[in-house]
Amino acid sequence: MQSDSRLVTLEPGKEMNGPPWVREQSGKFGTLLSRGDYPCNFGRTALLRGDLYATWVNEAEPTRLPDDMRRFVHTALSHPGRRQPLAVFVRPRESERTQLDYDRRFWSILAYLLDHDGQPWPADVPRDPAEPGWQFCFAGQSIFVFALTPLNERRLSRNLCDCLVLVFQLRSVFSGIEVGTAAGDIARQRIRARLAAWDEVGRHPSMGDHDELSDDEWRQYFLTDSNEDLHPKCPLAED
């Protein structure tokens, strides 16, 4: 990586370099994620193997994030057999006191990335979030993204530190563990059992009956403790 890049790999028990808030939050994140009973074994394994990348957003606008995202995509594509997620830590704001505050910032960061992508949208993915099959895309790749917030006080699997975190994962890494495959069904059964033990609230309806990515995939990106959706349509949809 070039010296001006914030993209690093997280290591269990170690903090990221950066401002005090980044060091503190990345340390909390790694401690919880490395626990043997954390529901998502994929994320924990990535951390333990040095395959979990991280960066952080400090400015009013995430001006350096698009470049770090491009670096992450390039690195992940260079190792197609490895599941390499990216965690983006977002500096807390004193004004963020509700889930709606975190929700607004989450979608504003995704919108910023789309506005500063610079690469063609994948031909096999609809551009309109209202169309079946839409997925968030960046640098020519389909990417699954979800939010972690400190206000997920009962959906604890989506609360790993005291700031907003965006977790990105290239869609290509799910090859071989789709719904209907033996490996995929076994993995989902195990994750569901772990979630039932870890979370204090049941599965969100937007996750679907089989954890399959639905036609309204964007509803899975930001989940609150309640079963309510915060938006009637995707915030990234053009008016």
Secondary structure, 3 states (H helix, E strand, C coil): CCCCCCCEECCCCCCCCCCHHHHHHHHHHHHHHCCCCCCCHHHHHHHHCCCCEEEEECCCCCCCHHHHHHHHHHHHHCCCCCCCCEEEEECCCCCCCCHHHHHHHHHHHHHHHHHCCCCCCCCCCCCCCCCCCCCCEECCEEEEEEEECCCCCCCHHHCCCCCEEEEEEEHHHHCCCCCCCHHHHHHHHHHHHHHHHHCCCCCCHHHCCCCCCCCCHHHHCCCCCCCCCCCCCCCCCCC
